[in-house]
Amino acid sequence: MLNKLKSKRSNTTSAIVSTESGTAVVGIRRTGKIDANLQTIFFNSGTLEEAGVNSQFIKANKLHKIPCSTLLNINDYQLLVVDAPEVPPQELRAAVRWQIKDMIDFHVDDAVVDVFDAPPGGPASNRKQMYVVVARNTVVKEQIDTMESAGVNLSVIDIPELAMRNLATQLPEDANGLVTLYFGQQLCLITITRNSTLYLTRTVEFNYSEHDNDPQRAIELCERLALEIQRSLDYYEQHFRQATIQTIAVLPQPGMLEDLRPTLEKTLGLTVRSVSMSDIVSTEEELAVESASTCLLAVGCALRKNAMTL
């Protein structure tokens, strides 16, 4: 499904995101504080160029006229947590650079750094903390050059964790706290959010395709994931002094292990719900799981409000 964007208003945004599965292009029109309408969806295998997302494609679909965001690949940056420096706002990034210079595996002069606030801890925590996103200059420049070569009106480079936060915000359970699971080809990205705030994120290895024909190994894989989720929930409750979360949202993923939902419910004692694209945005027709899964992060990216500006 590919529909040209007609709106030129500022409440229309787009996103172009490349993952290991291919390149997704989406357009979102905000119709309210939460409500959003999916206007454009396109997916093809390969990188931006291989997928045919070039200047001709961008102009034909009027994507050059509206703000566009994209995501860093999850392997192309580090997400750190540091104590917020007690410095004037204009000196914040310089102070953070000094803090993280020994926490990254390349010289800080070669890094692009941005920050966003971490939620406050419980009563025992008297230091404000910040999330720090660190990426190599060369990686960010290459991504900018690729997008600009295609004629994209690039406004923001974001990260998958915040795209997932945006997806979770669309679900009513987020008001009381929500665990959200996104599955790549070999990983599971776990986020814990509450009232549109990202509290915690964790990435774990999860290569479910290797165990399709081995039911026992599949159950063991799901149990290990449940353990990682429980550890994350324990930290969320203890460090942030938050009430127990009752729901896990599983984002669309084709070929998912049949044992995942019952294993998580049995092990964790929580409600596990499978999310469809229509739970997140309004669509003219329900997307197949395969289409929804390939475009999920792009939809989350386009739903951004306050995002990284690497």
ROZA-386305 format. One record per atom (N, C-alpha, C): residue in one letter; x, y, z. Coordinates in steps of 0.2 Angstrom, whole numbers, padded with zeros to 4 digits, always signed. Atoms other than C-alpha are relative to their C-alpha. Last residue first. Layout:
! ROZA-386305
AXYZ...
//
This chain:
! ROZA-386305
L-0007+0001+0001L+0109+0071+0083L+0002+0003-0007T-0001-0004+0006T+0092+0079+0086T+0008-0001-0001M-0007-0001+0001M+0085+0066+0098M+0001+0004-0006A-0004+0006+0002A+0066+0067+0100A+0007+0002+0000N-0007-0003-0002N+0052+0077+0107N+0005-0006-0001K+0002-0007-0002K+0035+0073+0098K+0007+0004+0002R-0004-0003-0005R+0039+0057+0088R-0003+0007+0002L+0005-0002-0005L+0025+0048+0079L+0004+0004+0005A+0004-0006+0003A+0036+0047+0063A-0005+0003+0006C-0004-0006+0001C+0049+0037+0073C-0004+0006-0003G-0002-0003-0006G+0036+0025+0080G+0004+0006-0001V+0006-0003-0003V+0029+0022+0063V+0002+0003+0006A+0001-0006+0004A+0047+0019+0056A-0007+0004+0002L-0005-0005-0002L+0050+0007+0070L-0001+0006-0004L+0002-0002-0007L+0034-0003+0066L+0005+0006+0002C+0001-0007+0000C+0036-0004+0047C-0001+0003+0007T-0006-0003+0003T+0043-0022+0045T+0000+0008+0000S-0007+0000-0003S+0032-0028+0058S+0005+0003-0003A+0000-0004-0006A+0016-0021+0051A+0007-0001+0004S-0001-0007+0002S+0019-0028+0034S+0000+0005+0006E-0006-0001+0003E+0022-0045+0040E+0001+0007-0002V-0006+0000-0005V+0008-0045+0052V+0007+0001-0003A-0003+0007-0001A-0004-0041+0038A+0005+0001+0005L-0006+0003+0004L-0011-0023+0039L+0002-0007+0002E-0004+0003-0005E-0029-0019+0045E+0006-0003-0004E+0001+0008+0000E-0037-0008+0032E+0005-0003+0005E+0006+0002+0004E-0039+0011+0031E-0002-0007+0000T-0002+0002+0007T-0027+0013+0045T-0007-0001-0004S+0006+0001+0004S-0029+0023+0062S+0003-0002-0007V+0002-0006+0005V-0013+0022+0072V-0006-0002-0004I-0004-0006-0001I-0007+0012+0087I-0002+0006-0004D+0000-0002-0007D-0020-0002+0090D+0004+0007+0001S+0006-0004-0001S-0023-0002+0071S-0001+0002+0007M-0001-0007+0002M-0005-0008+0069M-0006+0004+0002S+0001+0000+0008S-0009-0024+0079S+0002+0008-0001V+0002-0007+0003V-0003-0027+0097V+0000+0000-0007S-0003-0001+0007S-0002-0044+0105S-0003+0006-0003R+0005-0002+0005R-0007-0043+0124R+0004+0001-0007V-0004-0001+0006V+0002-0052+0138V-0005+0001-0006T+0004+0001+0006T-0007-0050+0155T+0005+0002-0006L+0002-0006+0003L+0006-0053+0169L-0005-0001-0006G+0007-0001-0003G+0009-0068+0181G-0003+0007-0003L+0001-0007-0003L+0027-0067+0176L-0006+0001+0003T-0006-0001-0004T+0031-0086+0172T-0001+0007+0004K-0001+0005-0006K+0014-0091+0167K+0005+0002+0004E+0005-0001-0005E+0010-0075+0157E+0001-0005+0006L-0001-0006-0004L+0027-0075+0149L-0005+0001+0005T-0006+0001-0004T+0026-0094+0144T+0001+0007+0004P+0002+0004-0006P+0008-0092+0138P+0006-0001+0004R+0005-0003-0004R+0013-0077+0126R-0001-0005+0006L-0002-0006-0003L+0030-0084+0120L-0006+0002+0005D+0000+0000-0007D+0025-0102+0117D+0001+0006+0003E+0007+0001-0003E+0019-0100+0099E+0000+0000+0008L+0001+0007-0003L+0036-0093+0094L-0007+0000+0004M-0002+0000-0007M+0034-0078+0083M-0001-0007+0003G-0004+0006-0002G+0034-0082+0064G+0002+0000+0007P+0002+0006+0004P+0029-0064+0059P+0004-0006+0003Q-0006+0003+0003Q+0031-0050+0072Q-0002-0007-0003P+0000+0005+0005P+0019-0038+0078P+0006-0002-0002L+0001-0003+0006L+0023-0029+0095L+0000-0005-0006V-0005+0003+0005V+0021-0038+0111V-0002+0003-0007A+0002-0001+0007A+0013-0027+0124A+0005-0003-0004I-0005+0000+0005I+0016-0033+0142I-0003+0000-0007T+0001+0002+0007T+0003-0028+0156T+0007+0000-0004Q+0004+0006+0000Q+0002-0027+0175Q+0000-0003-0008I+0003-0001+0006I+0016-0015+0180I-0004-0007-0001T-0001+0006+0005T+0019-0015+0198T-0004+0001-0006A+0004+0005-0001A+0019+0003+0206A+0001-0006-0005Q+0006+0000+0004Q+0034+0014+0204Q-0004-0006+0002R+0005+0000-0005R+0048+0018+0217R-0007+0000-0004F+0004-0005+0001F+0060+0022+0203F-0006+0001+0004H-0004-0007+0001H+0074+0012+0209H-0005+0006-0001Q-0004-0001-0006Q+0064-0003+0217Q+0004+0007-0001E+0004-0001-0006E+0049-0004+0205E+0005+0002+0005Y+0005-0006+0001Y+0059-0001+0189Y-0004+0001+0006Y-0004-0006-0001Y+0074-0012+0195Y-0005+0006-0001D-0002+0000-0006D+0062-0027+0198D+0004+0007+0001L+0006-0002-0004L+0053-0024+0182L+0002+0001+0007S+0002-0007+0002S+0069-0025+0172S-0005+0003+0005R-0006-0004-0002R+0075-0041+0181R-0002+0007-0001Q+0001-0001-0007Q+0057-0048+0178Q+0006+0004+0003I+0006-0005-0001I+0059-0044+0159I-0001+0001+0008E-0002-0006+0001E+0076-0053+0159E-0005+0006+0001L-0004-0002-0005L+0069-0068+0167L+0003+0007-0001A+0004-0001-0006A+0055-0069+0155A+0004+0002+0006L+0002-0007+0001L+0067-0068+0141L-0004+0002+0006R-0006-0005-0001R+0076-0083+0148R-0002+0007-0001E-0001-0001-0008E+0059-0092+0150E+0006+0004+0001C+0005-0004-0003C+0055-0089+0132C+0001+0001+0007L-0002-0007+0002L+0072-0096+0126L-0005+0005+0003E-0005-0002-0004E+0068-0112+0137E+0002+0007-0002I+0003-0001-0007I+0051-0114+0129I+0006+0003+0004A+0004-0006+0001A+0059-0113+0112A-0003+0002+0006R-0004-0005+0000R+0072-0126+0117R-0004+0007-0001Q-0003-0001-0006Q+0058-0138+0122Q+0005+0006+0000P+0005-0003-0005P+0048-0135+0106P+0003+0001+0007D-0002+0003-0006D+0063-0138+0094D-0004+0003+0006N+0002+0008+0000N+0057-0136+0077N+0002-0003+0006D+0006+0002+0003D+0056-0117+0077D-0002-0007+0001H+0003+0005-0004H+0071-0115+0088H-0007-0002-0002E-0004+0006-0001E+0083-0106+0077E-0003-0006+0004S+0001+0004+0006S+0070-0093+0072S+0004-0007+0000Y+0005+0005-0001Y+0069-0087+0090Y-0001-0005-0006N+0001+0002+0007N+0085-0078+0090N-0005-0006-0001F+0006+0004+0000F+0083-0068+0106F-0001-0002-0008E+0000+0005+0005E+0098-0059+0112E-0006-0004+0000V-0002+0007-0001V+0093-0046+0124V+0001-0004-0006T+0000+0004+0006T+0092-0027+0123T+0003-0006+0002R-0005+0006+0000R+0086-0017+0138R+0000-0004-0006T-0001+0004+0006T+0077-0001+0141T+0005-0005+0000L-0006+0005+0001L+0071+0008+0156L-0001-0003-0007Y-0003+0001-0006Y+0060+0023+0161Y+0006-0005+0000L-0004+0006+0000L+0054+0030+0145L+0004+0000+0006T-0007-0001-0003T+0041+0043+0149T+0003-0007-0001S-0004-0003+0005S+0024+0044+0139S+0008+0001+0002N+0002-0007+0001N+0014+0041+0155N+0005+0004-0005R+0005-0002-0004R+0024+0026+0160R-0002+0007-0002T+0003-0006+0001T+0036+0016+0149T-0005+0002+0005I+0005-0002-0005I+0047+0001+0151I-0002+0007+0000T+0000-0007-0003T+0056-0004+0135T-0005-0001+0006I+0005-0001-0006I+0062-0021+0130I+0000+0007+0002L-0001-0006-0003L+0071-0024+0113L-0005+0001+0005C+0006-0003-0003C+0072-0042+0108C+0002+0006+0004L+0000-0003-0006L+0086-0048+0097L-0007+0002+0002Q-0004+0004-0005Q+0091-0059+0083Q+0000+0003+0006Q-0001+0007+0003Q+0079-0055+0068Q+0004-0004+0006G-0004+0000+0007G+0072-0040+0077G+0001-0007-0002F-0004+0005+0002F+0058-0042+0090F+0003+0001-0006Y-0001-0001+0007Y+0050-0027+0099Y+0005-0006-0002L-0005+0005+0003L+0043-0030+0117L+0000+0001-0008T+0001+0001+0007T+0034-0017+0127T+0006-0004-0003V-0006+0003+0003V+0032-0016+0146V-0002-0002-0008L+0000+0005+0005L+0019-0004+0151L+0007-0003-0002G-0006+0003+0000G+0015+0008+0166G-0001-0006-0005N-0002+0004-0006N-0001+0014+0172N+0006-0004+0000A+0002-0005-0005A-0005+0027+0158A+0002-0003+0007D-0006-0004-0002D+0005+0016+0146D-0002+0004+0005E-0003+0002-0006E-0010+0004+0146E+0006+0004+0002P+0003-0003-0007P-0020+0015+0135P+0004-0003+0006L+0004+0005-0003L-0008+0012+0120L-0003+0002+0007Q+0006+0001+0003Q-0002+0026+0109Q-0005-0005+0003T+0004-0005-0002T+0012+0030+0121T-0007+0000-0003A+0003+0001-0006A+0019+0013+0118A-0005+0005+0003L+0005+0005+0002L+0022+0017+0100L-0004-0002+0007N+0006-0003+0003N+0031+0033+0105N-0005-0005-0002R+0003-0004-0005R+0042+0024+0118R-0006+0004-0003M+0004+0004-0004M+0046+0012+0105M-0004+0003+0005A+0005+0002+0005A+0053+0026+0093A-0005-0005+0004L+0005-0005+0000L+0062+0032+0108L-0006-0001-0005E+0003+0000-0007E+0071+0015+0111E-0005+0006+0000P+0006+0005-0001P+0074+0014+0092P-0004+0000+0007I-0003+0007-0001I+0085+0030+0091I-0006-0005+0001D+0003+0002-0007D+0081+0047+0083D+0004-0007+0001I-0002+0007-0001I+0089+0057+0069I-0001-0002+0007V-0002+0004-0006V+0078+0072+0066V+0003-0007-0001S+0000-0004-0006S+0074+0085+0053S+0002-0003+0006L-0002+0003-0006L+0078+0077+0036L+0000+0005+0006N+0000-0006-0004N+0068+0085+0021N+0002-0003+0007V+0004+0000-0006V+0073+0070+0010V+0001+0006+0004G+0005-0006+0000G+0080+0073-0007G-0004+0000+0006A+0006+0002+0003A+0088+0056-0009A-0005+0005+0000S-0001+0002+0007S+0105+0063-0007S-0006-0002-0003E+0000-0006+0004E+0100+0071+0009E+0001-0001-0008M+0007-0002+0000M+0095+0054+0017M+0000+0007-0005T+0004+0005+0003T+0112+0046+0012T-0007+0003-0001D-0002+0000+0007D+0122+0061+0017D-0005-0004-0004I+0003-0006+0003I+0113+0062+0034I+0001+0001-0007Q+0008+0001+0000Q+0116+0043+0037Q-0003+0007-0003E+0001+0004+0006E+0135+0045+0032E-0008-0001+0000K-0001-0004+0006K+0137+0060+0044K-0002-0004-0006V+0006-0005+0001V+0129+0050+0058V+0001+0004-0006V+0006+0004+0001V+0141+0035+0056V-0006+0005-0001T+0000+0003+0007T+0156+0046+0053T-0006-0004-0001N+0001-0005+0005N+0153+0056+0069N-0001-0003-0007R-0006-0002+0004R+0153+0040+0079R-0003+0006-0005A-0001+0003+0007A+0137+0039+0090A+0007+0003-0003V-0007-0002+0002V+0134+0043+0109V+0000-0004-0007V-0001+0004+0006V+0116+0044+0116V+0007+0002-0003V-0005-0003+0005V+0116+0050+0134V+0001-0004-0006Y-0002+0005+0005Y+0102+0047+0146Y+0004+0004-0005M+0001-0001+0007M+0102+0059+0161M+0001-0006-0005Q-0004+0004+0005Q+0101+0058+0179Q-0002+0002-0007K+0004+0000+0007K+0096+0070+0193K+0004-0004-0005R-0004-0003+0006R+0105+0066+0210R-0005-0001-0006N+0000-0007+0000N+0095+0064+0226N+0004+0003-0006S-0004-0003+0005S+0090+0046+0225S+0000+0008+0000A-0007+0001-0002A+0084+0039+0241A+0004+0003-0005P-0002-0005-0005P+0066+0046+0238P+0008+0000+0002G+0004+0000-0006G+0064+0036+0222G+0003+0005+0005G+0000+0006-0004G+0073+0040+0206G-0005+0001+0006P-0003+0000-0007P+0069+0054+0194P-0001-0007+0004P+0005-0002-0005P+0065+0050+0176P+0003+0000+0007A+0002+0006-0003A+0080+0051+0164A-0005+0002+0005D+0001+0001-0007D+0081+0067+0154D-0002-0007+0002F+0006-0002-0002F+0088+0068+0136F-0001-0003+0008V+0003+0002-0007V+0105+0069+0130V-0007+0001+0000D+0006-0004-0001D+0115+0071+0113D-0003-0003+0007V+0003+0001-0007V+0133+0067+0109V-0007+0004+0000V+0006-0004-0001V+0141+0065+0092V-0004-0002+0006A+0007+0002-0002A+0158+0057+0094A-0005+0006-0001D+0003+0003+0006D+0175+0058+0086D-0007-0002+0001D+0000-0005+0005D+0182+0070+0099D-0003-0002-0006V+0006-0004-0001V+0176+0057+0112V+0000+0006-0005H-0001-0006-0003H+0189+0045+0106H-0006+0005+0000F-0004-0005+0005F+0183+0028+0103F+0001+0006+0003D-0005+0003+0003D+0177+0013+0114D+0004+0004-0005I+0001+0002+0007I+0165+0023+0125I+0007-0003-0002M+0005+0004+0001M+0164+0025+0144M-0001-0003-0007D-0003+0007-0001D+0181+0033+0147D-0006-0005+0000K-0005+0001+0004K+0175+0049+0138K+0004-0007+0001I+0001+0006+0003I+0158+0049+0146I+0006-0003-0004Q+0003+0005-0004Q+0159+0062+0159Q+0001-0007-0004W-0006+0001-0004W+0170+0074+0148W-0002-0006+0005R-0005+0003+0003R+0157+0073+0135R+0006-0002+0004V+0002+0007+0001V+0143+0076+0147V+0006-0003-0004A-0001+0004-0007A+0152+0092+0153A-0002-0007-0001A-0007+0001-0001A+0153+0098+0135A+0002-0003+0006R-0003+0005+0004R+0135+0094+0132R+0008-0001+0001L+0002+0007-0002L+0129+0103+0147L+0003-0005-0004E-0006+0003-0001E+0139+0120+0145E-0002-0008+0001Q-0005-0001+0006Q+0125+0130+0137Q+0006-0004+0001P+0002+0004+0006P+0113+0123+0150P+0004+0000-0006P+0005-0004+0004P+0123+0130+0165P-0002-0004-0006V-0003-0005+0004V+0132+0116+0175V-0005+0004-0004E+0003-0006-0003E+0128+0104+0188E+0003+0006-0003P-0005-0005-0002P+0131+0089+0177P-0003+0006+0003A+0000-0006+0004A+0117+0076+0176A+0005+0005+0003D+0003-0005-0005D+0122+0059+0184D+0001+0007-0004V-0005-0003-0004V+0125+0047+0169V-0004+0005+0005V+0003-0004-0006V+0115+0034+0160V+0005+0003+0004L-0003+0000-0006L+0122+0028+0143L-0005+0004+0005L+0005-0004-0004L+0114+0023+0126L+0002-0001+0008Q+0000+0002-0007Q+0128+0018+0114Q-0005+0004+0004Y-0001-0005-0005Y+0127+0020+0095Y+0000-0003+0007D-0004-0006+0002D+0128+0011+0079D+0000+0005+0005N-0007+0001-0002N+0122-0006+0084N+0005+0006-0001I-0001+0001-0007I+0104-0001+0086I+0007-0002+0002N+0000+0007-0002N+0104+0007+0069N+0002-0002+0007L-0006+0004+0000L+0101+0025+0070L-0001-0007+0001L-0002+0003-0006L+0083+0031+0066L+0007-0003-0001T-0003+0007+0001T+0075+0042+0054T+0003-0002+0006S-0005+0002-0006S+0065+0058+0054S+0002-0007-0002C-0001+0008+0000C+0056+0067+0040C+0005-0001+0005P-0006+0002-0004P+0048+0085+0040P+0001-0008+0000I+0002+0000-0007I+0036+0088+0025I+0006-0003+0004K+0004-0006-0003K+0038+0094+0008K-0001+0000+0007H-0005-0005+0000H+0051+0082+0001H-0003+0006+0003L-0003+0000-0007L+0039+0068+0005L+0005+0005+0001K+0000-0006-0004K+0028+0073-0009K+0003+0000+0007N+0004+0001-0006N+0026+0055-0015N+0000+0006+0004A+0006+0003+0003A+0033+0058-0033A-0005-0001+0006K+0004-0006+0003K+0046+0070-0025K-0007-0003-0002I+0001-0005-0006I+0053+0056-0013I-0005+0006-0003F+0005+0003-0004F+0052+0042-0027F-0002+0006+0005Q+0006+0001+0004Q+0062+0053-0039Q-0006-0003+0004S+0003-0007+0001S+0074+0058-0026S-0006+0000-0004N-0005-0005+0003N+0078+0040-0022N-0004+0007+0000V+0002-0006-0003V+0070+0026-0011V+0005+0006-0002G+0003-0004+0005G+0072+0012-0024G-0003+0007+0003A+0008+0000-0001A+0074-0001-0010A-0003+0005-0005E+0003+0007+0002E+0092-0004-0015E-0007+0000-0001E-0001+0000+0007E+0096+0015-0013E-0003-0006-0003L+0004-0005+0003L+0088+0015+0005L+0001+0000-0008T-0002-0007-0002T+0096-0001+0009T-0005+0005-0003G-0006-0004+0002G+0088-0018+0005G+0001+0007+0003S-0007+0002-0003S+0071-0025+0005S+0006+0004-0002N-0004+0004+0005N+0056-0015+0001N+0006-0002+0003F-0005+0004-0003F+0042-0006+0012F+0003-0004-0006F-0004+0004+0005F+0030+0007+0009F+0006-0004+0003I-0004+0005-0002I+0017+0015+0020I+0003-0004-0006T-0004+0003+0005T+0008+0031+0018T+0004-0005+0003Q+0001-0002+0007Q-0006+0040+0027Q+0004-0004-0005L-0006+0003+0004L-0006+0031+0044L-0002+0002-0007N+0002+0004+0006N-0018+0042+0054N+0006-0002-0004A-0005-0001+0006A-0014+0048+0072A-0003-0005-0006D+0003+0002+0006D-0025+0050+0088D+0005+0001-0006I-0002+0006+0000I-0015+0054+0104I-0001-0003-0007K-0006+0001-0004K-0015+0072+0105K+0002-0007+0000G+0002-0002-0007G-0027+0074+0090G+0006-0001+0004T+0007-0003+0000T-0028+0071+0071T-0002+0002+0008R+0003-0001-0007R-0009+0069+0069R-0007+0003-0001R+0004-0007-0001R-0005+0064+0051R-0003+0000+0007I+0005+0000-0006I+0008+0050+0049I-0003+0007+0000G+0003-0007-0002G+0018+0046+0034G-0005-0001+0005V+0006-0001-0002V+0029+0030+0032V-0002+0007+0001V+0001-0007+0001V+0044+0023+0022V-0008+0001+0003A+0007-0002-0001A+0052+0007+0027A-0001+0007-0001T+0002-0007-0001T+0068+0000+0021T-0007+0001+0000G+0001-0004+0005G+0074-0018+0023G-0001+0007+0002S+0005+0003+0004S+0074-0033+0035S-0001+0004-0007E-0003+0005+0003E+0091-0028+0043E-0005-0004-0005T-0002+0005-0004T+0084-0011+0046T+0003-0006-0003S-0003+0006+0003S+0082+0005+0036S+0002-0005+0006V-0004+0004-0004V+0070+0018+0042V+0002-0006-0003I-0003+0005+0004I+0062+0033+0033I+0005-0004+0004A-0006+0003-0002A+0050+0043+0043A+0002-0005-0005S-0002+0007+0003S+0036+0055+0039S+0006-0002+0003T-0007+0002+0000T+0027+0069+0047T+0001-0006-0003T-0002+0006+0004T+0010+0078+0045T+0008-0001+0000N+0002+0005-0004N+0004+0090+0059N+0001-0007-0004S-0005+0002-0004S+0014+0104+0051S-0001-0007+0004R+0000-0003-0007R+0002+0105+0037R+0005-0003+0004K-0006-0004-0001K+0007+0101+0019K+0000+0003+0007S+0000-0006-0005S-0006+0087+0018S+0007+0003+0000K+0003-0006+0003K-0008+0076+0002K+0001+0006+0005L+0002-0005-0005L+0004+0062+0006L-0003+0006-0003K-0004-0007-0001K+0004+0050-0008K-0003+0004+0005N+0004-0006+0002N-0003+0033-0005N+0004+0006+0001L-0004-0006+0000L+0007+0017-0005L-0004+0005-0003M+0004-0006+0000M+0000+0000+0000M+0004+0006+0000
//
